[in-house]
Amino acid sequence: MGVSQPAKFGEDWSDERVRGYLDRQPPAGDNADFHVLYTAYKHMRADDFARFLGYFLEAGRDIEARNADGQRLRDVIASHPQSAAFVQLLDDTAA
């Protein structure tokens, strides 16, 4: 199956596009807030993720949401090679 939309690198993300991640629906049984955070992390650059976190909190979502294994997003991504900026954003936001 081919890619439906070619990847674009270095493009600016509109506020609407960043906010759109708040509407992502989790698979059955998954924590909706964790799913939204993880999906945003996987698809966004750190500066877009920082903007997303503001909208996430503004919407009353849980920055400490946990997955089925009881892990927060910070716990899951801490060992990822290029996650330092994201971990710092999560730490700063949770503080």
N, CA, C and O atoms as CSV, one atom per row, in Angstrom:
chain,resi,resn,atom,element,x,y,z
A,1,MET,N,N,0.856,-1.162,0.000
A,1,MET,CA,C,0.000,0.000,0.000
A,1,MET,C,C,0.901,1.224,0.000
A,1,MET,O,O,1.850,1.285,0.783
A,2,GLY,N,N,0.633,2.181,-0.844
A,2,GLY,CA,C,1.445,3.382,-0.969
A,2,GLY,C,C,1.080,4.434,0.057
A,2,GLY,O,O,0.037,4.367,0.707
A,3,VAL,N,N,1.952,5.391,0.183
A,3,VAL,CA,C,1.721,6.506,1.092
A,3,VAL,C,C,0.711,7.438,0.441
A,3,VAL,O,O,0.846,7.774,-0.735
A,4,SER,N,N,-0.291,7.854,1.189
A,4,SER,CA,C,-1.345,8.686,0.618
A,4,SER,C,C,-0.927,10.143,0.466
A,4,SER,O,O,-1.486,10.867,-0.357
A,5,GLN,N,N,0.033,10.566,1.238
A,5,GLN,CA,C,0.493,11.950,1.160
A,5,GLN,C,C,2.006,11.954,1.354
A,5,GLN,O,O,2.509,11.397,2.330
A,6,PRO,N,N,2.721,12.570,0.443
A,6,PRO,CA,C,4.182,12.564,0.590
A,6,PRO,C,C,4.623,13.335,1.823
A,6,PRO,O,O,4.002,14.327,2.205
A,7,ALA,N,N,5.702,12.868,2.440
A,7,ALA,CA,C,6.241,13.549,3.617
A,7,ALA,C,C,6.790,14.905,3.212
A,7,ALA,O,O,7.389,15.058,2.148
A,8,LYS,N,N,6.576,15.883,4.076
A,8,LYS,CA,C,7.118,17.222,3.868
A,8,LYS,C,C,7.933,17.562,5.104
A,8,LYS,O,O,7.457,17.411,6.229
A,9,PHE,N,N,9.135,18.011,4.900
A,9,PHE,CA,C,10.013,18.311,6.015
A,9,PHE,C,C,10.220,19.812,6.119
A,9,PHE,O,O,10.361,20.496,5.106
A,10,GLY,N,N,10.238,20.319,7.334
A,10,GLY,CA,C,10.500,21.726,7.562
A,10,GLY,C,C,9.309,22.633,7.338
A,10,GLY,O,O,9.457,23.855,7.358
A,11,GLU,N,N,8.131,22.068,7.127
A,11,GLU,CA,C,6.966,22.913,6.911
A,11,GLU,C,C,6.446,23.453,8.237
A,11,GLU,O,O,6.611,22.821,9.281
A,12,ASP,N,N,5.827,24.606,8.191
A,12,ASP,CA,C,5.219,25.188,9.386
A,12,ASP,C,C,3.870,24.533,9.635
A,12,ASP,O,O,3.088,24.305,8.711
A,13,TRP,N,N,3.618,24.236,10.896
A,13,TRP,CA,C,2.334,23.660,11.282
A,13,TRP,C,C,1.440,24.780,11.795
A,13,TRP,O,O,1.846,25.560,12.656
A,14,SER,N,N,0.229,24.857,11.269
A,14,SER,CA,C,-0.732,25.858,11.725
A,14,SER,C,C,-1.244,25.470,13.113
A,14,SER,O,O,-1.140,24.315,13.525
A,15,ASP,N,N,-1.793,26.447,13.822
A,15,ASP,CA,C,-2.396,26.159,15.126
A,15,ASP,C,C,-3.522,25.143,14.976
A,15,ASP,O,O,-3.704,24.275,15.831
A,16,GLU,N,N,-4.268,25.254,13.895
A,16,GLU,CA,C,-5.375,24.324,13.652
A,16,GLU,C,C,-4.868,22.885,13.517
A,16,GLU,O,O,-5.466,21.951,14.052
A,17,ARG,N,N,-3.775,22.724,12.806
A,17,ARG,CA,C,-3.213,21.385,12.636
A,17,ARG,C,C,-2.704,20.833,13.964
A,17,ARG,O,O,-2.928,19.663,14.274
A,18,VAL,N,N,-2.027,21.661,14.746
A,18,VAL,CA,C,-1.516,21.225,16.050
A,18,VAL,C,C,-2.681,20.880,16.970
A,18,VAL,O,O,-2.660,19.837,17.624
A,19,ARG,N,N,-3.689,21.733,17.032
A,19,ARG,CA,C,-4.867,21.472,17.883
A,19,ARG,C,C,-5.621,20.218,17.443
A,19,ARG,O,O,-6.243,19.543,18.263
A,20,GLY,N,N,-5.564,19.913,16.160
A,20,GLY,CA,C,-6.279,18.756,15.634
A,20,GLY,C,C,-5.899,17.457,16.316
A,20,GLY,O,O,-6.690,16.513,16.337
A,21,TYR,N,N,-4.705,17.395,16.873
A,21,TYR,CA,C,-4.274,16.178,17.563
A,21,TYR,C,C,-5.073,15.939,18.847
A,21,TYR,O,O,-5.086,14.820,19.359
A,22,LEU,N,N,-5.725,16.950,19.364
A,22,LEU,CA,C,-6.565,16.767,20.551
A,22,LEU,C,C,-7.767,15.877,20.248
A,22,LEU,O,O,-8.352,15.289,21.158
A,23,ASP,N,N,-8.133,15.780,18.978
A,23,ASP,CA,C,-9.316,15.017,18.580
A,23,ASP,C,C,-9.012,13.567,18.207
A,23,ASP,O,O,-9.919,12.821,17.838
A,24,ARG,N,N,-7.753,13.166,18.300
A,24,ARG,CA,C,-7.390,11.789,17.946
A,24,ARG,C,C,-8.068,10.815,18.900
A,24,ARG,O,O,-8.051,11.007,20.116
A,25,GLN,N,N,-8.655,9.787,18.345
A,25,GLN,CA,C,-9.373,8.795,19.144
A,25,GLN,C,C,-8.480,7.585,19.416
A,25,GLN,O,O,-7.822,7.075,18.509
A,26,PRO,N,N,-8.463,7.130,20.673
A,26,PRO,CA,C,-7.617,5.983,21.033
A,26,PRO,C,C,-8.272,4.662,20.657
A,26,PRO,O,O,-9.487,4.587,20.476
A,27,PRO,N,N,-7.464,3.636,20.546
A,27,PRO,CA,C,-8.044,2.289,20.405
A,27,PRO,C,C,-8.843,1.962,21.673
A,27,PRO,O,O,-8.587,2.528,22.736
A,28,ALA,N,N,-9.779,1.078,21.557
A,28,ALA,CA,C,-10.614,0.695,22.699
A,28,ALA,C,C,-9.746,0.279,23.879
A,28,ALA,O,O,-8.817,-0.517,23.737
A,29,GLY,N,N,-10.063,0.828,25.033
A,29,GLY,CA,C,-9.363,0.471,26.259
A,29,GLY,C,C,-8.141,1.311,26.572
A,29,GLY,O,O,-7.622,1.240,27.685
A,30,ASP,N,N,-7.666,2.104,25.622
A,30,ASP,CA,C,-6.494,2.962,25.867
A,30,ASP,C,C,-6.928,4.284,26.500
A,30,ASP,O,O,-8.025,4.779,26.242
A,31,ASN,N,N,-6.062,4.837,27.321
A,31,ASN,CA,C,-6.307,6.135,27.927
A,31,ASN,C,C,-6.250,7.196,26.832
A,31,ASN,O,O,-5.240,7.317,26.139
A,32,ALA,N,N,-7.323,7.960,26.672
A,32,ALA,CA,C,-7.413,8.942,25.591
A,32,ALA,C,C,-6.332,10.015,25.704
A,32,ALA,O,O,-5.749,10.404,24.692
A,33,ASP,N,N,-6.056,10.494,26.900
A,33,ASP,CA,C,-5.050,11.541,27.065
A,33,ASP,C,C,-3.654,11.024,26.745
A,33,ASP,O,O,-2.874,11.718,26.093
A,34,PHE,N,N,-3.328,9.818,27.194
A,34,PHE,CA,C,-2.023,9.245,26.866
A,34,PHE,C,C,-1.902,9.054,25.359
A,34,PHE,O,O,-0.871,9.381,24.771
A,35,HIS,N,N,-2.933,8.534,24.744
A,35,HIS,CA,C,-2.917,8.289,23.300
A,35,HIS,C,C,-2.661,9.586,22.520
A,35,HIS,O,O,-1.854,9.609,21.591
A,36,VAL,N,N,-3.341,10.638,22.899
A,36,VAL,CA,C,-3.178,11.929,22.222
A,36,VAL,C,C,-1.751,12.448,22.408
A,36,VAL,O,O,-1.131,12.911,21.451
A,37,LEU,N,N,-1.235,12.373,23.621
A,37,LEU,CA,C,0.140,12.823,23.878
A,37,LEU,C,C,1.153,12.020,23.064
A,37,LEU,O,O,2.053,12.590,22.448
A,38,TYR,N,N,1.005,10.707,23.064
A,38,TYR,CA,C,1.967,9.852,22.371
A,38,TYR,C,C,1.905,10.072,20.860
A,38,TYR,O,O,2.938,10.120,20.191
A,39,THR,N,N,0.701,10.205,20.332
A,39,THR,CA,C,0.544,10.441,18.906
A,39,THR,C,C,1.166,11.781,18.513
A,39,THR,O,O,1.848,11.873,17.493
A,40,ALA,N,N,0.935,12.803,19.308
A,40,ALA,CA,C,1.531,14.115,19.028
A,40,ALA,C,C,3.046,14.029,19.093
A,40,ALA,O,O,3.732,14.583,18.233
A,41,TYR,N,N,3.575,13.351,20.086
A,41,TYR,CA,C,5.028,13.173,20.213
A,41,TYR,C,C,5.609,12.513,18.966
A,41,TYR,O,O,6.648,12.942,18.463
A,42,LYS,N,N,4.952,11.484,18.472
A,42,LYS,CA,C,5.469,10.740,17.328
A,42,LYS,C,C,5.470,11.558,16.039
A,42,LYS,O,O,6.288,11.308,15.153
A,43,HIS,N,N,4.571,12.525,15.924
A,43,HIS,CA,C,4.405,13.238,14.663
A,43,HIS,C,C,4.914,14.673,14.653
A,43,HIS,O,O,5.047,15.263,13.580
A,44,MET,N,N,5.197,15.240,15.793
A,44,MET,CA,C,5.548,16.656,15.854
A,44,MET,C,C,7.015,16.884,16.158
A,44,MET,O,O,7.686,16.052,16.767
A,45,ARG,N,N,7.489,18.029,15.718
A,45,ARG,CA,C,8.804,18.519,16.147
A,45,ARG,C,C,8.617,19.112,17.542
A,45,ARG,O,O,7.493,19.391,17.959
A,46,ALA,N,N,9.705,19.298,18.246
A,46,ALA,CA,C,9.626,19.766,19.636
A,46,ALA,C,C,8.906,21.109,19.753
A,46,ALA,O,O,8.119,21.291,20.682
A,47,ASP,N,N,9.148,22.054,18.845
A,47,ASP,CA,C,8.488,23.358,18.965
A,47,ASP,C,C,6.986,23.249,18.744
A,47,ASP,O,O,6.215,23.958,19.392
A,48,ASP,N,N,6.558,22.374,17.842
A,48,ASP,CA,C,5.127,22.158,17.641
A,48,ASP,C,C,4.527,21.426,18.840
A,48,ASP,O,O,3.404,21.718,19.252
A,49,PHE,N,N,5.278,20.475,19.399
A,49,PHE,CA,C,4.819,19.741,20.577
A,49,PHE,C,C,4.658,20.683,21.768
A,49,PHE,O,O,3.739,20.511,22.569
A,50,ALA,N,N,5.528,21.664,21.893
A,50,ALA,CA,C,5.408,22.661,22.966
A,50,ALA,C,C,4.096,23.427,22.826
A,50,ALA,O,O,3.391,23.642,23.812
A,51,ARG,N,N,3.774,23.834,21.618
A,51,ARG,CA,C,2.491,24.521,21.384
A,51,ARG,C,C,1.332,23.595,21.694
A,51,ARG,O,O,0.346,24.000,22.309
A,52,PHE,N,N,1.458,22.334,21.260
A,52,PHE,CA,C,0.414,21.354,21.519
A,52,PHE,C,C,0.154,21.194,23.006
A,52,PHE,O,O,-1.001,21.131,23.428
A,53,LEU,N,N,1.211,21.127,23.809
A,53,LEU,CA,C,1.036,20.957,25.259
A,53,LEU,C,C,0.220,22.094,25.856
A,53,LEU,O,O,-0.580,21.865,26.763
A,54,GLY,N,N,0.404,23.301,25.371
A,54,GLY,CA,C,-0.407,24.424,25.838
A,54,GLY,C,C,-1.885,24.196,25.550
A,54,GLY,O,O,-2.731,24.399,26.421
A,55,TYR,N,N,-2.193,23.779,24.341
A,55,TYR,CA,C,-3.591,23.502,23.975
A,55,TYR,C,C,-4.131,22.308,24.760
A,55,TYR,O,O,-5.296,22.295,25.158
A,56,PHE,N,N,-3.294,21.324,24.977
A,56,PHE,CA,C,-3.667,20.117,25.721
A,56,PHE,C,C,-4.102,20.492,27.135
A,56,PHE,O,O,-5.158,20.063,27.600
A,57,LEU,N,N,-3.289,21.288,27.811
A,57,LEU,CA,C,-3.614,21.705,29.175
A,57,LEU,C,C,-4.813,22.644,29.202
A,57,LEU,O,O,-5.654,22.567,30.098
A,58,GLU,N,N,-4.883,23.523,28.219
A,58,GLU,CA,C,-6.017,24.457,28.114
A,58,GLU,C,C,-7.335,23.697,27.996
A,58,GLU,O,O,-8.373,24.158,28.471
A,59,ALA,N,N,-7.280,22.526,27.357
A,59,ALA,CA,C,-8.474,21.694,27.186
A,59,ALA,C,C,-8.783,20.857,28.430
A,59,ALA,O,O,-9.748,20.094,28.440
A,60,GLY,N,N,-7.962,20.999,29.481
A,60,GLY,CA,C,-8.205,20.265,30.718
A,60,GLY,C,C,-7.763,18.820,30.673
A,60,GLY,O,O,-8.252,17.996,31.447
A,61,ARG,N,N,-6.842,18.499,29.775
A,61,ARG,CA,C,-6.370,17.128,29.639
A,61,ARG,C,C,-5.292,16.833,30.686
A,61,ARG,O,O,-4.728,17.751,31.282
A,62,ASP,N,N,-5.014,15.548,30.903
A,62,ASP,CA,C,-4.118,15.082,31.964
A,62,ASP,C,C,-2.708,14.824,31.448
A,62,ASP,O,O,-2.476,13.839,30.748
A,63,ILE,N,N,-1.764,15.699,31.787
A,63,ILE,CA,C,-0.374,15.572,31.356
A,63,ILE,C,C,0.298,14.352,31.988
A,63,ILE,O,O,1.313,13.874,31.481
A,64,GLU,N,N,-0.253,13.852,33.077
A,64,GLU,CA,C,0.294,12.681,33.773
A,64,GLU,C,C,-0.440,11.394,33.391
A,64,GLU,O,O,-0.315,10.382,34.080
A,65,ALA,N,N,-1.201,11.429,32.299
A,65,ALA,CA,C,-1.960,10.245,31.858
A,65,ALA,C,C,-1.013,9.066,31.671
A,65,ALA,O,O,0.151,9.234,31.308
A,66,ARG,N,N,-1.532,7.882,31.923
A,66,ARG,CA,C,-0.710,6.666,31.858
A,66,ARG,C,C,-1.278,5.672,30.852
A,66,ARG,O,O,-2.483,5.617,30.606
A,67,ASN,N,N,-0.371,4.893,30.284
A,67,ASN,CA,C,-0.785,3.846,29.348
A,67,ASN,C,C,-1.221,2.612,30.139
A,67,ASN,O,O,-1.272,2.637,31.369
A,68,ALA,N,N,-1.527,1.552,29.430
A,68,ALA,CA,C,-2.005,0.321,30.078
A,68,ALA,C,C,-0.958,-0.306,30.991
A,68,ALA,O,O,-1.303,-1.085,31.880
A,69,ASP,N,N,0.319,0.025,30.782
A,69,ASP,CA,C,1.398,-0.484,31.634
A,69,ASP,C,C,1.696,0.445,32.803
A,69,ASP,O,O,2.639,0.207,33.558
A,70,GLY,N,N,0.902,1.501,32.962
A,70,GLY,CA,C,1.084,2.426,34.073
A,70,GLY,C,C,2.183,3.460,33.850
A,70,GLY,O,O,2.613,4.116,34.799
A,71,GLN,N,N,2.636,3.611,32.624
A,71,GLN,CA,C,3.718,4.554,32.323
A,71,GLN,C,C,3.168,5.871,31.777
A,71,GLN,O,O,2.216,5.898,30.997
A,72,ARG,N,N,3.801,6.959,32.214
A,72,ARG,CA,C,3.509,8.271,31.639
A,72,ARG,C,C,4.273,8.377,30.321
A,72,ARG,O,O,5.176,7.581,30.060
A,73,LEU,N,N,3.914,9.355,29.491
A,73,LEU,CA,C,4.630,9.529,28.234
A,73,LEU,C,C,6.106,9.744,28.490
A,73,LEU,O,O,6.945,9.204,27.769
A,74,ARG,N,N,6.436,10.525,29.507
A,74,ARG,CA,C,7.833,10.798,29.835
A,74,ARG,C,C,8.597,9.498,30.081
A,74,ARG,O,O,9.736,9.345,29.637
A,75,ASP,N,N,7.960,8.558,30.793
A,75,ASP,CA,C,8.583,7.272,31.092
A,75,ASP,C,C,8.854,6.477,29.815
A,75,ASP,O,O,9.901,5.844,29.677
A,76,VAL,N,N,7.912,6.518,28.899
A,76,VAL,CA,C,8.006,5.746,27.664
A,76,VAL,C,C,9.101,6.289,26.750
A,76,VAL,O,O,9.849,5.516,26.152
A,77,ILE,N,N,9.198,7.604,26.639
A,77,ILE,CA,C,10.108,8.181,25.648
A,77,ILE,C,C,11.496,8.519,26.183
A,77,ILE,O,O,12.388,8.846,25.400
A,78,ALA,N,N,11.694,8.450,27.476
A,78,ALA,CA,C,12.970,8.872,28.076
A,78,ALA,C,C,14.182,8.171,27.465
A,78,ALA,O,O,15.266,8.752,27.408
A,79,SER,N,N,14.015,6.952,27.018
A,79,SER,CA,C,15.147,6.220,26.451
A,79,SER,C,C,15.276,6.387,24.932
A,79,SER,O,O,16.209,5.853,24.333
A,80,HIS,N,N,14.368,7.108,24.318
A,80,HIS,CA,C,14.460,7.329,22.872
A,80,HIS,C,C,15.641,8.253,22.582
A,80,HIS,O,O,15.841,9.239,23.291
A,81,PRO,N,N,16.416,7.946,21.559
A,81,PRO,CA,C,17.654,8.693,21.291
A,81,PRO,C,C,17.495,10.209,21.128
A,81,PRO,O,O,18.375,10.963,21.542
A,82,GLN,N,N,16.399,10.662,20.537
A,82,GLN,CA,C,16.265,12.096,20.285
A,82,GLN,C,C,15.075,12.702,21.025
A,82,GLN,O,O,14.408,13.598,20.510
A,83,SER,N,N,14.817,12.212,22.222
A,83,SER,CA,C,13.639,12.662,22.961
A,83,SER,C,C,13.926,13.720,24.023
A,83,SER,O,O,12.999,14.185,24.686
A,84,ALA,N,N,15.181,14.110,24.201
A,84,ALA,CA,C,15.543,14.999,25.314
A,84,ALA,C,C,14.707,16.274,25.356
A,84,ALA,O,O,14.255,16.679,26.427
A,85,ALA,N,N,14.499,16.906,24.218
A,85,ALA,CA,C,13.716,18.152,24.196
A,85,ALA,C,C,12.270,17.888,24.604
A,85,ALA,O,O,11.660,18.707,25.291
A,86,PHE,N,N,11.721,16.756,24.186
A,86,PHE,CA,C,10.342,16.411,24.523
A,86,PHE,C,C,10.211,16.096,26.014
A,86,PHE,O,O,9.257,16.525,26.663
A,87,VAL,N,N,11.164,15.354,26.544
A,87,VAL,CA,C,11.160,15.033,27.975
A,87,VAL,C,C,11.230,16.320,28.788
A,87,VAL,O,O,10.515,16.470,29.779
A,88,GLN,N,N,12.086,17.244,28.374
A,88,GLN,CA,C,12.209,18.516,29.082
A,88,GLN,C,C,10.904,19.296,29.025
A,88,GLN,O,O,10.492,19.877,30.029
A,89,LEU,N,N,10.253,19.321,27.882
A,89,LEU,CA,C,8.954,20.000,27.760
A,89,LEU,C,C,7.928,19.387,28.697
A,89,LEU,O,O,7.179,20.106,29.360
A,90,LEU,N,N,7.890,18.064,28.755
A,90,LEU,CA,C,6.937,17.385,29.646
A,90,LEU,C,C,7.259,17.690,31.104
A,90,LEU,O,O,6.354,17.944,31.898
A,91,ASP,N,N,8.533,17.666,31.459
A,91,ASP,CA,C,8.933,17.987,32.842
A,91,ASP,C,C,8.547,19.415,33.198
A,91,ASP,O,O,7.990,19.667,34.267
A,92,ASP,N,N,8.843,20.347,32.301
A,92,ASP,CA,C,8.528,21.758,32.554
A,92,ASP,C,C,7.021,21.982,32.665
A,92,ASP,O,O,6.566,22.771,33.493
A,93,THR,N,N,6.259,21.294,31.838
A,93,THR,CA,C,4.808,21.447,31.825
A,93,THR,C,C,4.176,20.839,33.069
A,93,THR,O,O,3.224,21.392,33.619
A,94,ALA,N,N,4.702,19.704,33.514
A,94,ALA,CA,C,4.146,19.017,34.680
A,94,ALA,C,C,4.505,19.716,35.987
A,94,ALA,O,O,3.833,19.518,36.999
A,95,ALA,N,N,5.550,20.523,35.975
A,95,ALA,CA,C,6.015,21.184,37.199
A,95,ALA,C,C,5.066,22.270,37.672
A,95,ALA,O,O,5.323,22.915,38.689
